[in-house]
Amino acid sequence: MRQLGGSRVRAAAPAVLLVFALACGDTSERPSPSSPTGSSSPPQAATGADAANAADETEEPLASPEQLAKRGRSIYMSNCAACHNLDPSKPGAVGPEIAGSSLELIEAKVIRNEYPAGYTPKRDSKAMIALPYLAKELPAIHAFLAPAASN
């Protein structure tokens, strides 16, 4: 009976994992490609015109209302539709219809899981949880929900 080299495979596995870990691992120890010395010292803060240029490069371009609503739809479908409904103007199995919700209501419920002062909930359910990781996406969610009320 012929041996298939199982011991060689077992011996090579740690080496393959090590190569993979080094290739995909933490980049903080690697020299910067733009650094001529290969120094891994932390970058210095930009000042003056350099700081203004850096800020311009890191800010996302303003989205059109259509792009914002499209992004909001994607976020809604992946985070909200399971409970509320694929169509936000209709009640869902767990959550109420939310088409036309104000930005104030969306922020209060999504970020803090509370209602704005004076708001009367559509349901007395306590099923929703706060989703603070969506804080930066609130304008997009609102842009999708606002026109959905007229459908």
Contact map, one row per residue, 1 for C-alpha under 8 A:
1110000000000000000000000000000000000000000000000000000000000000000000000000000000000000000000000000000000000000000000000000000000000000000000000000000
1111000000000000000000000000000000000000000000000000000000000000000000000000000000000000000000000000000000000000000000000000000000000000000000000000000
1111110000000000000000000000000000000000000000000000000000000000000000000000000000000000000000000000000000000000000000000000000000000000000000000000000
0111110000000000000000000000000000000000000000000000000000000000000000000000000000000000000000000000000000000000000000000000000000000000000000000000000
0011111110000000000000000000000000000000000000000000000000000000000000000000000000000000000000000000000000000000000000000000000000000000000000000000000
0011111111000000000000000000000000000000000000000000000000000000000000000000000000000000000000000000000000000000000000000000000000000000000000000000000
0000111111100000000000000000000000000000000000000000000000000000000000000000000000000000000000000000000000000000000000000000000000000000000000000000000
0000111111110000000000000000000000000000000000000000000000000000000000000000000000000000000000000000000000000000000000000000000000000000000000000000000
0000111111111000000000000000000000000000000000000000000000000000000000000000000000000000000000000000000000000000000000000000000000000000000000000000000
0000011111111100000000000000000000000000000000000000000000000000000000000000000000000000000000000000000000000000000000000000000000000000000000000000000
0000001111111110000000000000000000000000000000000000000000000000000000000000000000000000000000000000000000000000000000000000000000000000000000000000000
0000000111111111000000000000000000000000000000000000000000000000000000000000000000000000000000000000000000000000000000000000000000000000000000000000000
0000000011111111100000000000000000000000000000000000000000000000000000000000000000000000000000000000000000000000000000000000000000000000000000000000000
0000000001111111110000000000000000000000000000000000000000000000000000000000000000000000000000000000000000000000000000000000000000000000000000000000000
0000000000111111111000000000000000000000000000000000000000000000000000000000000000000000000000000000000000000000000000000000000000000000000000000000000
0000000000011111111100000000000000000000000000000000000000000000000000000000000000000000000000000000000000000000000000000000000000000000000000000000000
0000000000001111111110000000000000000000000000000000000000000000000000000000000000000000000000000000000000000000000000000000000000000000000000000000000
0000000000000111111111000000000000000000000000000000000000000000000000000000000000000000000000000000000000000000000000000000000000000000000000000000000
0000000000000011111111100000000000000000000000000000000000000000000000000000000000000000000000000000000000000000000000000000000000000000000000000000000
0000000000000001111111111000000000000000000000000000000000000000000000000000000000000000000000000000000000000000000000000000000000000000000000000000000
0000000000000000111111111000000000000000000000000000000000000000000000000000000000000000000000000000000000000000000000000000000000000000000000000000000
0000000000000000011111111000000000000000000000000000000000000000000000000000000000000000000000000000000000000000000000000000000000000000000000000000000
0000000000000000001111111000000000000000000000000000000000000000000000000000000000000000000000000000000000000000000000000000000000000000000000000000000
0000000000000000000111111100000000000000000000000000000000000000000000000000000000000000000000000000000000000000000000000000000000000000000000000000000
0000000000000000000111111110000000000000000000000000000000000000000000000000000000000000000000000000000000000000000000000000000000000000000000000000000
0000000000000000000000011111100000000000000000000000000000000000000000000000000000000000000000000000000000000000000000000000000000000000000000000000000
0000000000000000000000001111110000000000000000000000000000000000000000000000000000000000000000000000000000000000000000000000000000000000000000000000000
0000000000000000000000000111111000000001000000000000000000000000000000000000000000000000000000000000000000000000000000000000000000000000000000000000000
0000000000000000000000000111111000000001000000000000000000000000000000000000000000000000000000000000000000000000000000000000000000000000000000000000000
0000000000000000000000000011111100000101000000000000000000000000000000000000000000000000000000000000000000000000000000000000000000000000000000000000000
0000000000000000000000000001111110100111000000000000000000000000000000000000000000000000000000000000000000000000000000000000000000000000000000000000000
0000000000000000000000000000011111100111000000000000000000000000000000000000000000000000000000000000000000000000000000000000000000000000000000000000000
0000000000000000000000000000001111110100000000000000000000000000000000000000000000000000000000000000000000000000000000000000000000000000000000000000000
0000000000000000000000000000000111110000000000000000000000000000000000000000000000000000000000000000000000000000000000000000000000000000000000000000000
0000000000000000000000000000001111111110000000000000000000000000000000000000000000000000000000000000000000000000000000000000000000000000000000000000000
0000000000000000000000000000000011111110000000000000000000000000000000000000000000000000000000000000000000000000000000000000000000000000000000000000000
0000000000000000000000000000000000111110000000000000000000000000000000000000000000000000000000000000000000000000000000000000000000000000000000000000000
0000000000000000000000000000011110111111000000000000000000000000000000000000000000000000000000000000000000000000000000000000000000000000000000000000000
0000000000000000000000000000001100111111100000000000000000000000000000000000000000000000000000000000000000000000000000000000000000000000000000000000000
0000000000000000000000000001111100000111110000000000000000000000000000000000000000000000000000000000000000000000000000000000000000000000000000000000000
0000000000000000000000000000000000000011111000000000000000000000000000000000000000000000000000000000000000000000000000000000000000000000000000000000000
0000000000000000000000000000000000000001111100000000000000000000000000000000000000000000000000000000000000000000000000000000000000000000000000000000000
0000000000000000000000000000000000000000111110000000000000000000000000000000000000000000000000000000000000000000000000000000000000000000000000000000000
0000000000000000000000000000000000000000011111000000000000000000000000000000000000000000000000000000000000000000000000000000000000000000000000000000000
0000000000000000000000000000000000000000001111100010000000000000000000000000000000000000000000000000000000000000000000000000000000000000000000000000000
0000000000000000000000000000000000000000000111110110010000000000000000000000000000000000000000000000000000000000000000000000000000000000000000000000000
0000000000000000000000000000000000000000000011111111000000000000000000000000000000000000000000000000000000000000000000000000000000000000000000000000000
0000000000000000000000000000000000000000000001111111000000000000000000000000000000000000000000000000000000000000000000000000000000000000000000000000000
0000000000000000000000000000000000000000000000111111100000000000000000000000000000000000000000000000000000000000000000000000000000000000000000000000000
0000000000000000000000000000000000000000000001111111110000000000000000000000000000000000000000000000000000000000000000000000000000000000000000000000000
0000000000000000000000000000000000000000000011111111111000000000000000000000000000000000000000000000000000000000000000000000000000000000000000000000000
0000000000000000000000000000000000000000000000111111111100000000000000000000000000000000000000000000000000000000000000000000000000000000000000000000000
0000000000000000000000000000000000000000000000001111111110000000000000000000000000000000000000000000000000000000000000000000000000000000000000000000000
0000000000000000000000000000000000000000000001000111111111000000000000000000000000000000000000000000000000000000000000000000000000000000000000000000000
0000000000000000000000000000000000000000000000000011111111100000000000000000000000000000000000000000000000000000000000000000000000000000000000000000000
0000000000000000000000000000000000000000000000000001111111100000000000000000000000000000000000000000000000000000000000000000000000000000000000000000000
0000000000000000000000000000000000000000000000000000111111110000000000000000000000000000000000000000000000000000000000000000000000000000000000000000000
0000000000000000000000000000000000000000000000000000011111110000000000000000000000000000000000000000000000000000000000000000000000000000000000000000000
0000000000000000000000000000000000000000000000000000001111111000000000000000000000000000000000000000000000000000000000000000000000000000000000000000000
0000000000000000000000000000000000000000000000000000000011111100000000000000000000000000000000000000000000000000000000000000000000000000000000000000000
0000000000000000000000000000000000000000000000000000000000111110000000000000000000000000000000000000000000000000000000000000000000000000000000000000000
0000000000000000000000000000000000000000000000000000000000011111000000000000000000000000000000000000000000000000000000000000000000000000000000000000000
0000000000000000000000000000000000000000000000000000000000001111111100000000000000000000000000000000000000000000000000000000000000000000000000000000000
0000000000000000000000000000000000000000000000000000000000000111111100000000000000000000000000000000000000000000000000000000000000000000000000000000000
0000000000000000000000000000000000000000000000000000000000000011111110000000000000000000000000000000000000000000000000000000000000000000000000100000000
0000000000000000000000000000000000000000000000000000000000000011111111000000000000000000000000000000000000000000000000000000000000000000000000000000000
0000000000000000000000000000000000000000000000000000000000000011111111100000000000000000000000000000000000000000000000000000000000000000000000000000000
0000000000000000000000000000000000000000000000000000000000000011111111110000000000000000000000000000000000000000000000000000000000000000001100110000000
0000000000000000000000000000000000000000000000000000000000000000111111111000000000000000000000000000000000000000000000000000000000000000000111111000000
0000000000000000000000000000000000000000000000000000000000000000011111111100000000000000000000000000000000000000000000000000000000000000000100010000000
0000000000000000000000000000000000000000000000000000000000000000001111111110000000000000000000000000000000000000000000000000000000000000000110010000000
0000000000000000000000000000000000000000000000000000000000000000000111111111000000000000000000000000000000000000000000000000000000000000101111111000000
0000000000000000000000000000000000000000000000000000000000000000000011111111100000000000000000000000000000000000000000000000000000000000000110010000000
0000000000000000000000000000000000000000000000000000000000000000000001111111110000000000000000000000000000000000000000000000000000000000000000000000000
0000000000000000000000000000000000000000000000000000000000000000000000111111111100000000000000000000000000000000000000000000000000000000100010000000000
0000000000000000000000000000000000000000000000000000000000000000000000011111111110000000000000000000000000000000000000000000000000000000000010000000000
0000000000000000000000000000000000000000000000000000000000000000000000001111111111000100000000000000000000000000000000000000000000000000000000000000000
0000000000000000000000000000000000000000000000000000000000000000000000000111111111000000000000000000000000000000000000000000000000000000000000000000000
0000000000000000000000000000000000000000000000000000000000000000000000000011111111000000000000000000000000000000000000000000000000000000000000000000000
0000000000000000000000000000000000000000000000000000000000000000000000000011111111111000000000000000000000000000000000000000000000000000000000000000000
0000000000000000000000000000000000000000000000000000000000000000000000000001111111111111000100000000000000000000000000000000000000000000000000000000000
0000000000000000000000000000000000000000000000000000000000000000000000000000111111111100000100000000000000000000000000000000000000000000000000000000000
0000000000000000000000000000000000000000000000000000000000000000000000000000000111111000000111100000000000000000000000000000000000000000000000000000000
0000000000000000000000000000000000000000000000000000000000000000000000000000000111111101011111111100000000000000000000000000000000000000000000000000000
0000000000000000000000000000000000000000000000000000000000000000000000000000000111111111011110101000000000000000000000000000000000000000000000000000000
0000000000000000000000000000000000000000000000000000000000000000000000000000100011011111000000000000000000000000000000000000000000000000000000000000000
0000000000000000000000000000000000000000000000000000000000000000000000000000000010001111110000000000000000000000000000000000000000000000000000000000000
0000000000000000000000000000000000000000000000000000000000000000000000000000000010011111111000001110000000000000000000000000000000000000000000001001100
0000000000000000000000000000000000000000000000000000000000000000000000000000000000000011111000001110000000000000000000000000000000000000000000000001101
0000000000000000000000000000000000000000000000000000000000000000000000000000000000011011111100011100000000000000000000000000000000000000000000000000000
0000000000000000000000000000000000000000000000000000000000000000000000000000000000011001111110111100000000000000000000000000000000000000000000000000000
0000000000000000000000000000000000000000000000000000000000000000000000000000000011111000011111111000000000000000000000000000000000000000000000000000000
0000000000000000000000000000000000000000000000000000000000000000000000000000000000111000001111110000000000000000000000000000000000000000000000000000000
0000000000000000000000000000000000000000000000000000000000000000000000000000000000110000000111110000000000000000000000000000001000000000000000000000000
0000000000000000000000000000000000000000000000000000000000000000000000000000000000111000001111111000000000000000000000000010101100000000000000000000000
0000000000000000000000000000000000000000000000000000000000000000000000000000000000010000011111111100000000000000000000000110000000000000000000000000000
0000000000000000000000000000000000000000000000000000000000000000000000000000000000011001111100111110000000000000000000000000000000000000000000000000000
0000000000000000000000000000000000000000000000000000000000000000000000000000000000010001111000011111100000000000000000000000000000000000000000001000000
0000000000000000000000000000000000000000000000000000000000000000000000000000000000000001100000001111100000000000000000000000000000000000000000001111100
0000000000000000000000000000000000000000000000000000000000000000000000000000000000000000000000000111110000000000000000000000000000000000000000001111100
0000000000000000000000000000000000000000000000000000000000000000000000000000000000000000000000000111111011000000000000000000000000000000000001001100000
0000000000000000000000000000000000000000000000000000000000000000000000000000000000000000000000000001111111000000000000000000000000000000000001000100000
0000000000000000000000000000000000000000000000000000000000000000000000000000000000000000000000000000111111100000000000000000000000000000011001000000000
0000000000000000000000000000000000000000000000000000000000000000000000000000000000000000000000000000011111110000000100000000000000000000000000000000000
0000000000000000000000000000000000000000000000000000000000000000000000000000000000000000000000000000111111111000001100000000000000000000000000000000000
0000000000000000000000000000000000000000000000000000000000000000000000000000000000000000000000000000111111111100000000000000000000000000010001000000000
0000000000000000000000000000000000000000000000000000000000000000000000000000000000000000000000000000001111111111000000000000000000000010010000000000000
0000000000000000000000000000000000000000000000000000000000000000000000000000000000000000000000000000000111111111111100000000000000000000000000000000000
0000000000000000000000000000000000000000000000000000000000000000000000000000000000000000000000000000000011111111111000000000000001000000000000000000000
0000000000000000000000000000000000000000000000000000000000000000000000000000000000000000000000000000000001111111100000000000000011110110000000000000000
0000000000000000000000000000000000000000000000000000000000000000000000000000000000000000000000000000000000111111100000000000000001111110000000000000000
0000000000000000000000000000000000000000000000000000000000000000000000000000000000000000000000000000000000111111110000000000000001110000000000000000000
0000000000000000000000000000000000000000000000000000000000000000000000000000000000000000000000000000000000011111111000000000000111100000000000000000000
0000000000000000000000000000000000000000000000000000000000000000000000000000000000000000000000000000000000011001111100000000000000000000000000000000000
0000000000000000000000000000000000000000000000000000000000000000000000000000000000000000000000000000000010011000111110101000000000000000000000000000000
0000000000000000000000000000000000000000000000000000000000000000000000000000000000000000000000000000000110010000011111100000000000000000000000000000000
0000000000000000000000000000000000000000000000000000000000000000000000000000000000000000000000000000000000000000001111100000000000000000000000000000000
0000000000000000000000000000000000000000000000000000000000000000000000000000000000000000000000000000000000000000000111110000000000000000000000000000000
0000000000000000000000000000000000000000000000000000000000000000000000000000000000000000000000000000000000000000001111111000000000000000000000000000000
0000000000000000000000000000000000000000000000000000000000000000000000000000000000000000000000000000000000000000000001111100000000000000000000000000000
0000000000000000000000000000000000000000000000000000000000000000000000000000000000000000000000000000000000000000001000111111000000000000000000000000000
0000000000000000000000000000000000000000000000000000000000000000000000000000000000000000000000010000000000000000000000011111000000000000000000000000000
0000000000000000000000000000000000000000000000000000000000000000000000000000000000000000000000110000000000000000000000001111100000000000000000000000000
0000000000000000000000000000000000000000000000000000000000000000000000000000000000000000000000000000000000000000000000001111110000000000000000000000000
0000000000000000000000000000000000000000000000000000000000000000000000000000000000000000000000100000000000000000000000000011111100000000000000000000000
0000000000000000000000000000000000000000000000000000000000000000000000000000000000000000000000000000000000000000000000000001111100000000000000000000000
0000000000000000000000000000000000000000000000000000000000000000000000000000000000000000000001100000000000000000000000000000111110000000000000000000000
0000000000000000000000000000000000000000000000000000000000000000000000000000000000000000000000100000000000000000100000000000111111000000000000000000000
0000000000000000000000000000000000000000000000000000000000000000000000000000000000000000000000000000000000000100100000000000001111100000000000000000000
0000000000000000000000000000000000000000000000000000000000000000000000000000000000000000000000000000000000001111100000000000000111110000000000000000000
0000000000000000000000000000000000000000000000000000000000000000000000000000000000000000000000000000000000000111100000000000000011111110000000000000000
0000000000000000000000000000000000000000000000000000000000000000000000000000000000000000000000000000000000000111000000000000000001111110000000000000000
0000000000000000000000000000000000000000000000000000000000000000000000000000000000000000000000000000000000000010000000000000000000111111000000000000000
0000000000000000000000000000000000000000000000000000000000000000000000000000000000000000000000000000000000000110000000000000000000111111110000000000000
0000000000000000000000000000000000000000000000000000000000000000000000000000000000000000000000000000000000100110000000000000000000111111110000000000000
0000000000000000000000000000000000000000000000000000000000000000000000000000000000000000000000000000000000000000000000000000000000001111111000000000000
0000000000000000000000000000000000000000000000000000000000000000000000010010000000000000000000000000000000000000000000000000000000000111111110000000000
0000000000000000000000000000000000000000000000000000000000000000000000000000000000000000000000000000001001100000000000000000000000000111111111000000000
0000000000000000000000000000000000000000000000000000000000000000000100010000000000000000000000000000001000000000000000000000000000000001111111100000000
0000000000000000000000000000000000000000000000000000000000000000000111111000000000000000000000000000000000000000000000000000000000000000111111110000000
0000000000000000000000000000000000000000000000000000000000000000000010111011000000000000000000000000000000000000000000000000000000000000111111111000000
0000000000000000000000000000000000000000000000000000000000000000000010010000000000000000000000000000111001000000000000000000000000000000011111111100000
0000000000000000000000000000000000000000000000000000000000000000100110010000000000000000000000000000000000000000000000000000000000000000001111111110000
0000000000000000000000000000000000000000000000000000000000000000000111111000000000000000000000000000000000000000000000000000000000000000000111111111000
0000000000000000000000000000000000000000000000000000000000000000000010010000000000000001000000000111100000000000000000000000000000000000000011111111100
0000000000000000000000000000000000000000000000000000000000000000000000000000000000000000000000000011110000000000000000000000000000000000000001111111100
0000000000000000000000000000000000000000000000000000000000000000000000000000000000000000000000000011000000000000000000000000000000000000000000111111111
0000000000000000000000000000000000000000000000000000000000000000000000000000000000000001100000000011000000000000000000000000000000000000000000011111111
0000000000000000000000000000000000000000000000000000000000000000000000000000000000000001100000000011000000000000000000000000000000000000000000001111111
0000000000000000000000000000000000000000000000000000000000000000000000000000000000000000000000000000000000000000000000000000000000000000000000000011111
0000000000000000000000000000000000000000000000000000000000000000000000000000000000000000100000000000000000000000000000000000000000000000000000000011111
